[in-house]
Amino acid sequence: MSEKTLLVTGGAGFIGGNFVIDQIIGGKSKVVNLDLLTYAGNKATLAPVMDNPAHTFIHGDIRDGELVASLLKKHDVSAIVNFAAESHVDRSIEAPIDFIQTNIVGAFELLEAARAYLEGLSGPRREAFRFLHVSTDEIFGSLGPTGKFTETTPYAPNSPYSASKAASDHLVRAYVNTYGMPGIITNCSNNYGPHQFPEKLIPLVILKGLSGEPVPVYGDGKNIRDWLYVQDHCEALETVLEKGRPGQTYNVGGDTEKTNIEVVTQILDILDDLAPDSKIGKRAGLITYVKDRPGHDHRYAIDAGKMQRELGWRPKETFETGLRKTVRWYLENLKWVDDVTSGKYHGERLGLR
């Protein structure tokens, strides 16, 4: 096990949980895992590492500056990886205040604690310290039919969620330039894979398709997203921690553009193959088109060329291989689904305002 200790915020969520598991199981670093355990964060995700001595779980809020400061000092942290965020567009339409509090105020408190901690470091420890802020491509807004988002694309967020993430990106950049924070920002495309909360498109379609329920598709289903398998994303973040330059932004994408209806159809076809059900029949018949959500960006596409050129990273999974792995994981982990959906959310549509 490496002597390096990471403070990972939001490490009981989807991407953060996968990152923590990869770090601990792979013997790559020790992890202090700070998570508030809101609806999308669940300790069930961390079952593979909860008893591992290299993993310390803290139930707490990134807005608690004193707590963050104490964790940084106590565990001699060498890097912060900030996943903590409210991350669902539909929920941001329903309750934008939650996104302002976590994504903006939380990022500020985390940066302030990191700034104070950094002032107490010197020499190689100070040089090695990193603040990695994990963000989204949604801060760039919507693309036309051609082109891709690059690291120099102007920000143009269109939802309370993306606006809050844009604000947190700007805070990190400001702390880099004002206080010398060794911050790095990554903006990723849509992730998918194990442990994703079932309100998101791919797990929602898997579970509704498995049970034979109607599968909702917004608008005409032709909105386009660039998909990234979560394990590829975790490896990209590890690469950025090791090789990325402070003050830089890196786009992380899967180079896989798909319309929503293509994604839904592929999932249902895989379910027909892996879990046929004569009572349901061909699951493509479950597709139901519903009214589009407000401010729905038409197309996202990431140019990850900088990651490839400067850091030597590229995704390993194709969408087809990653999607089949994802469907199989949900079929084999329905107990996890039951655990994380035992609260108020039961697959209903959000963001109808």
N, C-alpha and C positions, 0 to 999 in steps of 0.2 A: 504494500500500500504506500502510495506517495505520501510524503510529509506535508504536501500542499493541502490547505483547508479552504474550501469555498463556502461562502454564505450564499445560499440559494434561496431566493424569495419566491413564494408561489410554487414551492416544490411538491405540493400535493395535488397540483392541477394536471392538465393533460401534457403539455410539452415539458413543464418543469418536472413532473413526476417521471417521465421517461428519461430525462436528463439525469436526475438523481440516481435512478436505478442503474443506468449505464455507468455512471461514475463509480458507484459503490461496488457493483457486481464485477466491473472490469478492473477494480483495484487501482483506479486512476487518481483518486483524491479522497480526502475526508470531506464530509458535507455537514454543515449546520443548516438545517432546513426550516425556514421560517414561513409559516402559512397560517392564515386566519381561518381556514376551513369554512369558507362560504359554500354556497350550494354546489359549485363545480370543483371544489377541492375536497378530497376525501382520503382518509388514512388507509382505506382499503386498497388504493392504488399503490401504496408504499409497502404492502405486505411482504414483498421479497426482501426488503432491507430494514424493516423496523427493528429487528433484533440484532442487526449488524453493529458492532462497536464503532465502526467508522462513520455511522450515520446518527446524528443527533437531531431529533425533531422538537421544534419549539412551536407551540400554538400561540401565535401572536400577530400583531398588526404592524406593517411597515410604517404606518403613521406614528408609531410609538418610538420617537427618536431615542429616548433613554434606553429602551430595550435593545434597539439595534446597536447603539454605541457599546452597550455592555457585552453583546455577543461578539462584536468585532474584536474587542480587547481581550475578552476571556479566551477566545479560541484562536487568537493570533491569525486572523483571516488574511489570506493572500489575494483573494479576489471576491467581488460581489457579482453574482449573476442574477439579474432582476427579471423574473418572469411574472411577478405579482401584478395582476391586472384584471379588471372586469373586461370581458372580451367578446361579448355577443351583441351584434348590431341591433337585433330586435329588442333585446333587454334595454339597450341604451335609449331606444325610442320610448319605452315604457317608464324608465326611471333614470334619467340622465345624471341626477345628483350622485348616484353611487359611482359612476364612472369618473366624475370630477374628483371625488374624494380619494378613491384608490389610485387612479391613474395619474393624476396631477399632484394632489397634496401628498400622496404616498411617495411618489418619485422625489418630490422636494425634500421630505423628511429623510429619505434614504440617502440622498446626495449630501445633505447637511451632516448626517452622522459620518458618512464616508470622508467628508472634507476634514472634520475634526480628527478622525482616526488617522488620516494621511499625514496631518501635521505632526503626529507623534512618531512617524516612521522616518528612518534615514537610511542612507546607503543602499545596498542591494535590495533590501525589503521594500523600500519606497519605490525603487526603480521597477520592481517586479509587480507591484500592485496594479490591479485592473478593476474597472467598473464597467461590466458588460450589460448593456441595456437592450433587452430583446423586444423588438417592436414589429410592426406590420407594414405590408405594402398598401394598406387601405388609407394611409396618411396621404398618398399621392392622388387620391380621387379616382376618377374613371378614365380609362383609355378609349380612344377611338378604335376603328377596326384594324389599325396597324400600329407598329412601334411597341416598345417595352419601357417599363420604368427603369431608370438608372439611378445611381447615387446622386446625380445632379438634377433630377426631375423636381420641379417646384412642388411644395406641399399644397394640396387642395382638398382637404377632408370634407366629406359630405354627410357624415352622421355624427351624433354626439360621441359615439365610441371612437371613431377615427380622429375626431377633433381632440379628444382627451389624450390619445396616444401621440398625436402631433405635438401637443403642448409638452408632454413629458420628454419627447425627443429634443425639443428646443431647450428644455431645462438642462439636459445632459450636455448638449453642445455649449450652452452658456457657461456651465461649470468647468468645462474643458478650457474654454478661452479666457474666463475670468480668474479662476482659481488654480488652473493647472491640473485639474482632475484628469487622471489617465483613463478617460472614458472612451468606450467604443460602442457604436450603435449598430445593430443589425435589423434590417427590415426584411421580413420573410413573407413568402406567399402562403396560400392556404395549406395548413398542415392536416394530415389524416394519419390514422394508425391506432394502435392499442390505447386504451384508457381515455379516449375522448368522451366528454360528457354528451349524453344522447340528445341534446338539443341541437347539435350541429348536424349539417346535412348528411354526411356519410353514415354515422352511427344511427341517426334517426331513420334513414331509409332502410338500413339493415334490419333494425328492430321492428319497424312497421311491416316491412316485407316478410319477415319471418313469421309474424303473427297473422298475416293476411289482412291487415288494416289498409285503408286508403293511403297512398303515398303522395303528399302534397308537393307540387312543383310551382314555384312563383312565376307569375306572368306567362310568357311563352316558353320558358325553360331555356332560352338562348343566351342568358347571361354567362359570361366566360370567366373562369378562374384558372390560375396556374397552381397546380397541386404539388405538394412536397411531402414525402413520407417522413414521419416524425423522427425515425432513427437517423435518416440522412441529415435532418436538421440538427439533431444532437451532435453528430460528428462535425458538422459545420461550426457549431458554437465552440466545441472543444478546439478546433483548428484556429478559430479567431482568438481564443484565450491564449493559445500558444504562440501564434505568429502574427496576429493582427497588430496594427500600429495605433497607438493611442491618438484620439482625435479624428479617427477615420470612421466612415460609415460603410458597411458592406451589405449588399443585397444578397439574400439567400433564396433561391428558387429551384423548382424541380424541372423547369423547362418542359412543362406538360400542360398545355392549354386544352381545356375541355369545357364544353357547354354543360350547364347543370343537367339538362335532359340526357346528355351522353353519360354523365356520371351515374345518374339514377338508373338508367337502363342497364349499364354494365353491372351495377350492384345486384339488381334483380335477376339478371342472367346468371351471375355467380351463385346466388341463393338457389335458383332453380337447379343448378348443378350439384351444389354441396348439401342442400337440405330440401329435396323435392317433397311436395305435399300435394297429393291428389285432390284434396278438398279445396286448395287454393288455385291449383292449375298454374298456368304461366303467369308469373307475377307482373309482367309488363301491363297486364290489365288492371293493376291496382293504381296506376298513375292517375292523379287527379290534379288538374290545373286550377290554381287559386289566384286571387287578386294579388298583384305584386305589392311588395312592401314600399313604404315611402323612401325616397332617396336611394333607391337600389342602384349601385354602380353597375354599369353594363359589362365592363371588361377590365381585368387585371392581368398583367403579364410582367414577370421579373426578368431583367437582364442580370444574370449572376456572373458575368464575365470577369469582373474584378476579383471575385472570390477564386475563380479558376486561374487567372493570370498571376495574381500576387501571392495567393496562399495555397494553391495546388489542390483545392477542394472541388469536387463535383459529385452529384448524387449517384448512388449506386443502384437504386431501385427504379424500374420503369413504373408507370402508373398501373399497368396491368399486374405486375408481380406484387407491388405494394398493396393494391386493392384486394387481391385474393388473400394475401396474408392478413389483412385487416378484417375481412369478412370471417375468415376462419377463426381469428382470435375472439371475435364477439360470440360466435357460435360455441366456442369452448369456454367462455367466461361469463355465462349468463348470471352466475351468482354475483359477480362484480357489478353487473348492470342493476340487479335487484338492490344491492347495497347502496349504490350512488343515487338511485332514483327513489329512495324511500322517503324523501322529503315532499315538498309541495309540487315539484315539477313532474308531470306525467305525459310528456310528449305533445302537449297542446301548443297551438301557435301563439307566438308573442309578437309585439310590435305592430299592432293593428291601427294605431292612431293615425 
